[in-house]
Amino acid sequence: MRFSLHKTPFLCLIAFTFGSKAQNIEINTNIASQCPIPFYANIAEETGKQANDSFTILSSTSNIKKGEYATFTGGVTLLNQDKSIVADELSVNRNTSTVNANGDIHFQNKGIDIFADTLNINQLKKSTALTSTSYQLNGSAGHGSAKEINIDGNGKTMSFIDSSFTTCYDPVPDWQMRASEITISSDKKSLEAYNARFSLFDVPILYIPYLTMPISDERQSGMLYPKISTSNSSGLEVEIPYYVNISENMDATITPRYMSDRGTQLITEFRYLEGLQSGQLDIEYLNKDKKLNNNDDSRYLARIQHIGTFSERFRAHVDYTTISDDNYLVDLGSSQFNSNDAYLYQIGELAYFAENWQTTLKLQDFELLGNHQQSYKTLPQIEARRQQTFDDFDGIFDVYGEFSSFDTPDLTKPTAQRYHVEAGLLYPMVTPAWFLNSELKVLQTNYIQQNIGNNSLLEKNINRTLPKIRLHGGVNFDRNIALFNSEYNQTLEPQLQYLYIPEKDQSNIGIYDTTLLQDDYNGLFRDRRFSGIDRIAQANQVSWGVTSRLLNAENNEMLRFSLGRIVYLNESNFDEANQDTLVDKSALAADIFLHLSRNWQFSSDIQYNTDLGVTNKSQTTLDYLFSNNQTIQLNHRYTRDVSGESLEQMSLAANVKIAQRWQLVGRFTQDLQGKRSIESYAGLEYSSCCWGIRFTYHRNINSKIEDDLNINENRDAFDSSFNIQFVYNGINSNKSSDSVGDMLNSSIFGYKRPYFLNN
């Protein structure tokens, strides 16, 4: 039966979610499966009727009086636009333009399901009221009750009187908010609560006269989760971030950070996005550090980052950081850098890309932390590269040019301008079965060096010309084999490289941007031993290597083993660790990866000196995934020569589920040479459907940085901290931050997750 009134606007509540700042989140299917959200079938679809602007009423019986008054009983359903109502009894009065319903009412629209004892729709006042209600937000865990719910005529505002809200489903919710009134506005996309009282396990813990929260996935201004911690370095710490949604493409986060031993620091983050341009500005400021006795200067860190593309060919990149003092990161810490970082990178770059050539203008500097030797800055460095193909020749003409101006604040060190050109022919031949790359080039470098000391070997004007010949080829073999009742594809990939560069005395050239590269397996087939061009190492050498892989039916790599070394054909090559020792071959470089099963993975790389019978460098990692989201990783690192000292460390990282909702995370790093602990980290997290709490303990060795401002004071050898963080799992309880990854990455060494361990 159809009973027509004039058009009634009604509520259209699309979404209701907490979380105001855009964050990287992932679906935690484990939590979702444990915390199912109630689902209610669509009332309109169940009837098979099409809702429109008029009221469509379905019932078992009806009583209509002169088209002015009607009463419907027996499984009554009302459909109108996007709202549906089910009730035991419903009456319509055209004289007063009202609709009333009683008994077991179910009100539904796109955003909410409401269950009530009574319902009243007043067309004249353009309002809807429900009493003695309970409600469930669609698609989320948010639910609660209210003495009365009022909806305005245009359907954009809902008011919950004497109401409660929670995301927990236990008879006594783990947490709950009660308020004298909660107002939800679809225009503002926010929730306003008056006289809000929060309780944990039915115990009142907090009263807030007024608060607002976002109710959609869109960014909204408001408070983020607070963080409370204690440490030997700063005492009690409390951080309360406030997020500001400035505009569609700009936002900011302002975080007051109270430290009982040091004072209150202000941390700000500003982000912007405009077309293909994006960037971030971070400023951290502490007016006076109360823990420092001999220095009243303010302490700060400022960093600007920008990346953008102009038109189709220009790209800009800026990353500049400045800091008040060398011990800022050690004392105060920062999310921008690690406390053990030794320098701050400062770079500005503008690049232009054409069809077959490109050029880059770069300004680069480093802000060193501590009394280390000052590095050089390039102001500027200009690079250009062009590759030209030929119609009747498969080779490529390749030319690279560079101009660099090196300067330093150290007046005792030389400065320089460097002009460098590499030009020659490349002849690549590549097929699925084999490859052979040939290269013939001439390297021309000119230096103009200034501020040279009287007893220095450096010369003012240097011209260096070197030819380079390189031949690099390899073959790919494969076969099908059966191992352990499984079929595999095995490959054998030998490769060989010959490299020739004549010897040239370069002691009259300063070192401006050059350092020795590592000789791992992949490094055997590089065409240089140094990162820069202040030193171009002589080469008359053959590099050989062979790799074998096992691939399963899904083409996943189950085993990889690589072995190789460099054989020197000339007689003037020196050992990297001992420049007084002549060698005829490099260390033996090996790399192995073993995917033992779905749960086990092993990887290792090593450089072994066969003449001396010692290991130069090695790193080994063993990972075991013994259950979903539960991993153990054992890592060993060794280097024979780091500034004349050997380095050997072992670390153990693990995350283990110890109970239904309890997760334990730990990382421990030991210095095996010094026989001392470098870092200990432990985290314990409780997480339910609707909330969680995280406890972490961190003890790590402090960096010792000597500076000129006498800020290296009141610092213990180790710093210990304890952290408590409340985690609200939100209305969308099937979404959660990667808490395990967050905690593991809080350690100073971070965490390397194997690609196949999808935890």
C-alpha positions in Angstrom: 0.0 0.0 0.0 1.3 3.5 -0.9 0.5 6.5 1.3 1.8 9.8 0.0 3.1 12.8 1.9 5.1 15.7 0.6 8.8 15.1 0.1 10.7 14.4 3.3 14.5 15.1 3.3 16.3 12.6 5.6 19.6 11.7 7.0 22.4 10.4 4.8 25.3 9.5 7.0 28.1 8.1 4.9 30.9 7.1 7.3 32.0 7.4 10.9 35.7 6.8 11.6 38.3 8.0 14.1 41.8 8.9 12.9 42.4 12.4 11.6 45.9 12.2 10.1 46.5 10.2 6.9 48.7 7.2 7.9 50.0 4.1 6.3 47.9 1.3 7.7 47.5 -2.4 6.8 44.7 -4.8 7.3 45.2 -7.1 10.2 43.1 -10.1 9.2 43.8 -11.7 12.6 42.1 -8.9 14.5 39.3 -8.8 11.9 38.5 -12.5 12.3 38.5 -12.2 16.1 36.3 -9.1 16.1 33.5 -9.5 13.6 31.3 -6.4 13.1 27.5 -7.0 13.3 25.9 -6.9 9.8 22.3 -6.1 9.2 20.7 -7.0 5.8 19.3 -4.1 3.7 15.7 -3.7 4.6 14.7 -2.2 1.2 16.3 -5.0 -0.7 14.6 -7.6 1.5 11.2 -6.3 0.5 12.0 -6.2 -3.2 10.4 -2.7 -3.5 12.0 0.4 -5.0 12.2 3.4 -2.5 11.5 6.9 -3.8 10.4 10.3 -2.6 7.0 9.1 -1.4 6.4 6.9 1.5 5.9 3.2 0.6 4.4 1.3 3.5 4.0 -2.5 3.7 2.0 -4.2 6.4 -0.3 -7.2 7.2 -3.3 -4.9 8.1 -4.2 -1.3 7.7 -6.9 1.2 8.7 -7.3 4.4 6.7 -9.7 7.2 7.6 -10.6 9.5 4.7 -7.1 9.7 3.5 -6.2 11.8 6.5 -5.2 9.2 9.1 -3.9 5.7 8.7 -2.8 3.0 11.1 -0.6 0.0 10.0 0.1 -3.1 12.0 1.7 -6.5 11.6 5.2 -6.5 10.2 5.2 -2.9 9.1 7.9 -1.7 6.7 8.2 2.0 5.6 10.5 2.9 2.7 11.4 6.5 1.7 14.5 7.6 -0.2 17.5 6.0 1.5 15.8 5.3 4.9 13.9 2.2 5.9 11.8 1.6 9.0 10.5 -1.7 10.5 8.0 -1.5 13.4 5.2 -3.4 15.0 2.8 -0.5 14.5 3.0 2.7 12.5 0.5 5.6 12.1 0.4 8.5 9.6 -1.5 11.7 10.2 -1.8 14.0 7.2 -3.4 16.8 9.3 -0.4 17.1 11.6 2.1 15.9 9.0 3.5 13.3 11.4 4.5 9.7 11.3 4.6 7.7 14.6 5.9 4.1 15.2 5.9 1.9 18.2 7.3 -1.4 19.3 10.5 -3.1 18.2 11.6 -0.4 15.8 14.5 -0.8 13.4 15.6 2.4 11.6 18.2 2.0 8.8 20.0 4.2 6.3 23.3 4.1 4.5 25.3 5.0 7.6 23.6 3.6 10.7 21.2 1.0 12.1 19.1 2.3 15.1 16.8 0.2 17.3 14.2 2.1 19.3 11.0 1.9 21.3 9.3 4.9 19.6 9.8 7.0 16.5 8.2 10.3 15.5 8.7 12.1 12.1 7.3 15.7 12.1 7.0 17.1 8.6 6.2 20.6 9.8 9.2 20.8 12.2 11.3 18.8 9.7 12.6 16.6 12.4 12.8 12.9 13.4 13.0 11.6 17.0 13.7 8.1 18.3 13.6 7.2 22.0 15.2 4.4 24.1 17.7 3.7 21.3 20.7 1.5 20.6 22.7 2.0 17.4 25.4 0.4 15.3 27.4 2.3 12.7 27.6 0.5 9.4 30.9 -1.1 8.4 32.6 -0.3 11.7 32.7 -1.4 15.3 31.3 1.9 16.7 28.0 1.4 18.6 26.2 2.6 21.7 22.9 3.7 23.1 21.0 7.0 23.7 18.0 8.1 25.6 16.9 10.0 22.5 18.2 10.5 19.0 17.1 13.6 17.0 17.6 14.1 13.3 17.1 17.4 11.6 15.0 17.9 8.5 17.7 18.0 5.9 19.3 14.9 7.4 22.7 16.4 7.9 22.8 16.5 11.7 22.1 13.8 14.3 21.9 14.5 18.0 22.4 11.7 20.6 21.0 12.7 24.0 22.3 11.0 27.2 24.3 8.7 25.0 27.3 6.2 25.1 29.8 5.2 22.5 32.3 2.3 22.3 34.0 -0.1 19.8 34.0 -3.0 22.3 31.4 -5.7 22.4 31.9 -7.3 25.8 29.0 -7.0 28.3 31.3 -4.6 30.2 33.2 -2.7 27.5 36.9 -2.4 27.9 36.5 1.3 27.2 33.4 3.5 26.8 32.6 7.2 26.3 29.4 8.6 27.8 28.2 12.1 27.1 25.2 14.4 27.8 25.0 15.0 24.1 26.8 13.8 21.0 26.2 15.7 17.7 27.2 14.2 14.3 27.3 16.6 11.4 27.7 15.2 7.8 28.6 18.8 6.7 31.4 19.2 9.1 32.3 15.5 8.9 32.9 15.6 12.6 31.5 14.5 16.0 31.0 16.8 18.9 30.6 15.5 22.4 29.6 17.5 25.5 30.4 16.5 29.0 32.3 13.4 27.8 33.2 10.9 30.5 35.7 8.1 29.6 35.9 4.8 31.5 38.2 1.8 31.4 36.6 -1.5 32.5 33.7 0.5 33.9 36.0 2.7 36.0 35.8 6.4 35.2 39.2 7.8 34.3 38.7 11.1 32.4 36.2 14.0 32.0 36.3 16.4 29.1 33.6 19.2 28.9 33.8 19.4 25.1 35.7 17.5 22.4 35.5 16.9 18.6 36.5 13.9 16.6 36.4 13.3 12.8 33.8 10.9 11.5 35.1 10.1 8.0 38.3 9.0 6.3 39.0 12.6 5.4 41.7 14.5 7.3 40.3 16.4 10.2 41.9 18.8 12.7 42.2 17.4 16.3 44.3 15.6 18.9 46.3 12.5 18.0 47.4 9.8 20.3 49.5 11.0 23.2 52.8 9.3 24.2 54.2 8.9 27.7 57.7 7.7 28.4 60.6 8.0 30.8 64.4 8.0 30.2 67.6 8.6 32.0 68.4 11.4 29.5 65.2 13.4 29.7 63.2 12.2 32.6 59.4 11.9 32.2 58.3 12.7 28.7 54.8 13.5 27.5 53.9 14.2 23.8 50.5 15.4 22.8 50.3 15.9 19.0 47.7 18.2 17.5 46.9 17.8 13.8 45.8 20.8 11.7 44.0 20.2 8.4 44.9 23.5 6.7 43.5 22.8 3.2 43.1 20.0 0.8 46.8 19.9 -0.1 48.3 21.2 3.1 48.5 20.0 6.7 50.6 20.4 9.8 51.2 18.5 13.1 52.1 20.5 16.2 53.5 18.5 19.1 54.4 19.9 22.5 56.9 17.6 24.1 57.3 18.0 27.9 60.6 16.6 29.4 60.8 16.9 33.1 64.6 17.2 33.1 65.0 19.4 30.1 61.9 21.6 29.6 59.2 21.8 26.9 60.1 21.3 23.3 57.9 22.3 20.3 58.0 19.9 17.3 56.2 21.0 14.1 55.7 19.3 10.8 54.2 21.0 7.8 53.4 19.1 4.6 52.2 20.3 1.2 51.3 18.8 -2.2 50.6 20.9 -5.3 50.4 19.0 -8.6 53.7 17.3 -9.1 55.4 19.2 -6.3 55.5 17.9 -2.7 57.5 18.7 0.4 57.8 18.8 4.1 59.2 21.3 6.6 60.1 20.0 10.1 61.2 22.3 12.9 62.1 21.2 16.5 62.8 23.9 19.1 63.8 23.9 22.8 64.3 27.3 24.2 66.6 26.3 27.1 67.8 22.9 28.1 67.6 22.7 31.9 69.9 19.7 32.1 72.9 21.7 30.6 74.8 23.6 33.2 77.3 25.5 31.0 75.1 26.5 28.1 71.8 28.5 27.9 71.6 28.6 24.1 68.4 27.3 22.5 68.6 23.9 20.8 66.9 23.3 17.5 66.7 21.2 14.3 65.2 22.3 11.0 64.8 20.2 7.9 63.2 21.0 4.5 62.5 18.4 1.9 61.1 19.0 -1.6 60.7 17.0 -4.7 58.9 18.0 -7.8 58.7 17.9 -11.6 58.4 21.0 -13.6 56.8 20.6 -17.1 57.9 17.3 -18.6 61.6 17.6 -18.3 62.7 19.4 -15.2 63.0 17.7 -11.8 64.0 19.4 -8.5 65.1 17.8 -5.3 66.0 19.6 -2.0 67.0 18.0 1.3 68.5 20.4 3.7 69.0 20.0 7.5 70.6 22.3 10.1 71.1 21.6 13.8 72.0 23.8 16.8 74.7 21.5 18.2 76.4 18.2 17.6 74.9 16.4 20.5 71.3 17.4 19.7 70.4 13.9 18.3 72.1 12.1 21.2 70.4 14.1 23.9 67.0 14.9 22.5 66.5 12.4 19.6 64.5 13.1 16.5 62.2 11.2 14.1 64.3 12.8 11.3 67.6 11.0 12.1 69.0 8.3 14.3 70.9 9.2 17.4 74.1 7.6 16.1 74.2 9.5 12.8 77.5 11.2 12.2 76.5 13.8 9.6 73.5 15.6 8.2 73.0 15.5 4.4 72.4 18.9 2.6 71.6 18.8 -1.1 69.9 20.9 -3.7 69.5 19.4 -7.2 67.9 20.5 -10.5 67.9 18.0 -13.4 66.8 18.3 -17.0 65.9 15.3 -19.1 65.9 15.3 -22.9 65.3 12.4 -25.2 68.9 11.2 -25.4 70.8 13.4 -22.9 70.4 14.9 -19.4 72.1 17.4 -17.2 72.1 18.0 -13.4 73.0 21.0 -11.3 73.8 20.0 -7.8 74.8 21.9 -4.6 75.9 19.5 -1.9 77.3 19.7 1.6 77.5 17.7 4.9 77.1 19.0 8.4 79.4 16.8 10.4 78.6 16.0 14.0 81.6 16.1 16.3 85.2 17.1 15.8 85.7 15.1 12.7 87.7 16.1 9.7 85.7 18.6 7.7 84.2 17.2 4.4 84.2 19.1 1.1 81.1 20.8 -0.3 80.4 21.1 -4.0 79.2 24.6 -4.9 78.2 23.7 -7.6 78.5 20.3 -9.4 77.3 20.2 -13.0 76.9 16.8 -14.7 75.8 16.1 -18.3 75.5 12.8 -20.2 74.5 11.9 -23.7 74.1 8.6 -25.5 73.9 8.6 -29.3 73.0 5.6 -31.4 73.8 5.0 -35.1 71.7 3.9 -38.0 74.3 1.5 -39.5 76.1 0.5 -36.3 74.8 -1.3 -33.2 77.2 0.5 -30.9 76.4 3.6 -28.7 78.5 6.7 -28.4 78.5 7.6 -24.7 79.9 10.9 -23.3 79.8 12.1 -19.7 81.0 15.5 -18.4 81.3 17.0 -15.0 82.4 20.2 -13.5 82.8 20.4 -9.7 83.9 23.2 -7.4 85.1 21.9 -4.0 85.3 24.2 -1.0 85.7 23.6 2.8 85.5 25.8 5.9 88.9 24.3 7.0 91.4 27.0 5.9 94.3 24.5 6.2 92.9 22.2 3.5 93.2 22.8 -0.3 90.3 23.7 -2.5 89.8 22.7 -6.1 87.9 23.0 -9.4 87.6 19.7 -11.3 86.7 19.2 -15.0 86.1 15.6 -16.0 85.0 14.0 -19.4 84.5 10.4 -20.3 83.9 9.6 -23.9 83.8 6.4 -25.9 81.9 3.6 -27.5 79.7 1.0 -25.9 78.8 -2.2 -27.8 76.1 -4.2 -25.9 75.0 -7.6 -27.2 72.3 -9.3 -25.1 70.2 -12.4 -25.7 68.3 -14.6 -23.3 71.1 -17.2 -23.3 74.2 -14.9 -23.2 75.5 -11.3 -23.1 78.7 -9.5 -24.0 79.2 -5.8 -23.3 82.2 -4.1 -24.7 83.4 -0.6 -23.7 86.3 1.6 -24.9 86.6 5.0 -23.3 89.0 7.8 -22.7 89.0 9.6 -19.3 90.2 13.1 -19.2 90.4 15.1 -15.9 91.7 18.6 -15.2 92.3 20.1 -11.7 92.9 23.6 -10.6 94.0 23.3 -6.9 94.5 26.2 -4.5 95.5 26.8 -0.9 98.3 24.2 -1.2 100.7 23.9 1.7 104.4 24.4 1.3 105.3 20.8 1.9 102.4 19.3 0.1 102.7 16.9 -2.8 99.7 18.5 -4.5 100.2 20.6 -7.6 98.1 23.6 -8.8 97.3 22.4 -12.3 96.9 18.8 -13.1 96.0 17.0 -16.4 95.2 13.3 -16.2 94.4 11.2 -19.3 93.6 7.5 -19.0 92.1 5.0 -21.4 89.7 2.3 -20.3 88.9 -1.0 -21.9 86.2 -3.3 -20.5 84.8 -6.6 -21.7 82.1 -8.2 -19.6 80.2 -11.4 -20.7 78.2 -14.2 -19.4 76.2 -17.3 -20.3 72.9 -18.6 -18.8 72.4 -22.4 -18.6 69.4 -24.1 -17.1 68.1 -27.6 -16.7 65.2 -29.4 -14.9 66.1 -31.5 -11.9 64.2 -33.4 -9.3 65.1 -33.0 -5.6 63.3 -34.2 -2.5 60.3 -35.4 -4.6 60.0 -31.9 -6.1 60.7 -30.5 -9.6 63.1 -27.5 -9.9 64.8 -25.5 -12.6 68.5 -25.1 -12.0 70.5 -22.4 -13.6 74.3 -22.0 -14.0 75.4 -18.4 -14.8 79.1 -18.0 -15.2 80.4 -14.5 -16.1 83.8 -13.0 -16.9 85.1 -9.5 -17.1 88.4 -8.0 -18.3 89.2 -4.5 -17.2 92.3 -2.4 -18.2 93.3 1.0 -17.0 97.0 2.0 -17.0 98.9 3.0 -13.9 99.1 6.7 -13.2 100.7 8.5 -10.2 97.9 10.5 -8.7 99.6 11.6 -5.4 99.5 15.2 -6.7 95.7 15.2 -6.6 93.8 15.9 -3.4 90.9 13.7 -2.1 87.7 15.6 -2.4 84.8 13.2 -2.9 86.4 9.8 -3.2 86.4 6.7 -1.0 87.0 3.0 -1.5 84.1 0.9 -2.5 83.2 -2.5 -0.9 84.3 -5.6 -2.6 81.2 -7.8 -2.3 80.2 -10.3 -5.1 78.4 -7.7 -7.2 81.4 -5.3 -6.7 83.7 -7.8 -8.5 82.2 -6.6 -11.9 82.4 -2.8 -11.3 84.6 -0.8 -13.5 86.1 1.2 -10.6 87.3 0.7 -7.1 86.6 4.2 -5.8 83.3 6.1 -5.5 84.6 9.3 -6.9 87.2 10.2 -9.6 90.0 11.8 -7.6 91.5 8.3 -7.7 91.1 6.1 -10.7 92.7 2.8 -9.8 95.0 1.0 -12.2 93.5 -2.2 -13.5 94.8 -5.1 -15.6 92.6 -7.7 -14.2 90.1 -10.5 -14.8 87.0 -10.9 -12.7 85.3 -14.3 -12.7 82.1 -15.4 -11.0 79.5 -18.0 -11.2 75.9 -18.1 -9.9 73.6 -21.1 -9.6 69.9 -20.9 -8.7 67.1 -23.3 -7.9 63.7 -22.1 -9.0 60.4 -23.9 -8.1 57.4 -24.5 -10.2 56.1 -21.0 -9.3 59.5 -19.5 -10.4 60.3 -18.5 -6.8 64.0 -18.6 -6.0 64.7 -21.3 -3.4 68.5 -21.3 -3.6 71.1 -18.9 -4.9 74.9 -19.4 -4.6 77.5 -17.0 -6.0 81.2 -17.2 -5.9 83.9 -15.1 -7.5 87.1 -13.1 -7.3 89.4 -10.7 -9.2 92.7 -12.0 -10.5 95.3 -9.2 -11.0 97.6 -9.5 -14.1 99.9 -6.7 -13.1 102.4 -6.7 -10.1 101.5 -3.6 -8.2 98.2 -4.3 -6.5 98.0 -3.8 -2.7 95.8 -5.4 -0.1 93.0 -3.1 0.9 93.6 -3.7 4.6 97.4 -3.5 4.4 98.7 -1.2 1.7 102.2 -2.5 2.2 101.3 -6.0 1.0 101.3 -6.9 -2.7 98.6 -9.3 -3.8 97.9 -11.1 -7.0 94.2 -11.7 -6.4 91.3 -10.2 -4.4 89.5 -11.7 -1.5 87.1 -14.6 -2.5 83.6 -13.2 -2.5 80.6 -15.4 -1.9 76.9 -14.8 -1.6 74.3 -17.4 -0.6 70.5 -17.3 -0.2 68.5 -20.3 1.0 64.8 -20.5 1.2 64.6 -23.7 3.3 60.8 -23.8 3.6 57.9 -21.4 4.0 59.2 -20.7 7.5 63.0 -20.7 7.2 65.3 -18.3 5.3 69.1 -18.1 5.4 71.3 -15.5 3.7 75.0 -14.7 3.9 77.7 -12.8 2.1 81.4 -13.1 2.8 84.8 -11.8 1.6 87.5 -14.3 2.5 91.3 -13.6 2.1 92.6 -17.0 1.0 96.3 -15.9 1.3 96.0 -14.9 4.9 93.3 -17.4 5.8 91.1 -14.6 7.4 87.7 -13.1 6.7 87.6 -9.5 5.6 83.9 -9.0 5.9 80.8 -11.1 6.4 77.1 -10.7 7.3 74.8 -13.7 8.0 71.1 -13.7 8.7 68.8 -16.5 9.7 65.0 -15.9 9.8 62.3 -18.2 11.2 58.6 -17.5 10.8 57.0 -20.0 13.2 53.4 -18.6 13.1 51.5 -15.8 11.6 53.0 -12.5 12.7 55.7 -14.3 14.8 59.3 -14.2 13.7 62.8 -14.7 15.0 65.8 -13.2 13.3 69.5 -13.9 14.1 72.1 -11.6 12.6 75.9 -11.7 12.7 78.1 -8.9 11.2 81.9 -8.9 11.0 84.4 -6.5 9.5 88.2 -7.0 10.0 89.3 -3.4 9.5 87.2 -0.4 10.6 89.7 2.5 11.3 92.2 -0.1 12.3 89.8 -2.0 14.6 87.8 -5.2 13.9 84.0 -5.0 14.4 81.9 -8.1 15.3 78.3 -7.9 16.4 75.5 -10.3 16.8 71.8 -9.4 17.2 68.6 -11.3 17.9 65.2 -9.9 17.0 61.9 -11.6 17.7 58.2 -11.0 17.9 56.2 -13.7 19.7 52.6 -14.0 20.6 52.6 -15.1 24.2 48.8 -15.1 24.8 45.5 -14.5 23.0 46.0 -10.7 22.7 49.6 -10.3 24.0 52.6 -9.7 21.7 56.2 -9.6 22.9 58.9 -7.9 20.7 62.6 -7.8 21.5 65.9 -6.9 19.9 69.3 -7.5 21.5 72.6 -6.5 20.0 76.0 -7.6 21.5 79.5 -6.4 20.7 81.5 -9.6 20.5 84.8 -7.9 20.3 84.3 -5.5 23.2 82.2 -8.2 25.1 79.4 -5.7 26.0 75.8 -5.0 25.1 75.2 -2.3 22.6 71.4 -2.3 22.7 68.5 -4.0 24.4 65.0 -3.4 23.3 61.8 -5.0 24.6 58.2 -4.3 23.8 55.0 -5.8 25.2 51.7 -5.0 23.6 48.1 -5.9 24.5 45.6 -5.5 21.7 41.9 -6.2 21.7 39.2 -5.5 19.1 38.8 -1.9 20.3 42.0 -0.8 22.1 45.5 -1.6 23.0 48.4 -0.5 25.2 52.1 -0.8 24.4 55.0 -0.9 26.9 58.5 -0.6 25.7 61.9 -0.6 27.3 65.0 0.6 25.5 68.6 0.6 26.6 71.3 1.7 24.2 74.9 2.9 24.2 75.2 6.7 23.9 77.2 8.2 21.2 80.1 10.3 22.5 80.5 13.4 20.4 83.1 16.0 21.5 82.1 19.5 20.4 83.2 23.1 20.8 80.1 24.2 22.7 80.7 22.2 25.8 77.3 20.5 25.4 78.9 17.0 26.0 78.0 17.0 29.7 75.7 15.0 32.1 75.7 12.0 29.8 75.9 8.4 30.9 77.5 5.7 28.8 74.1 4.2 28.3 70.6 5.6 28.1 67.6 3.7 29.3 64.0 4.6 28.5 60.5 3.3 29.3 57.6 4.1 27.1 53.8 3.7 27.5 51.5 4.3 24.5 47.7 3.9 24.4 46.6 2.5 21.0 43.0 3.1 20.1 42.2 0.6 17.3 39.5 2.9 16.0 36.0 2.5 14.8 37.3 0.4 11.9 38.6 -2.3 14.1 39.7 -4.4 11.2 42.5 -1.9 10.5 45.5 -1.5 12.7 49.0 0.0 12.5 51.9 -2.3 12.0 52.8 -2.2 15.7 55.4 -5.0 15.5 57.2 -3.2 12.7 56.9 0.1 14.6 58.5 -1.3 17.7 61.3 -3.2 16.0 62.2 -0.2 13.9 62.5 1.9 17.1 65.8 0.3 17.8 68.9 2.1 16.6 69.7 -0.7 14.1 66.2 -1.0 12.7 64.9 -4.3 11.2 65.4 -5.9 7.9 62.3 -7.8 7.0 62.8 -10.7 4.5 60.6 -10.3 1.5 58.7 -13.5 1.9 57.8 -13.1 5.6 54.5 -11.3 5.1 53.9 -10.6 8.7 
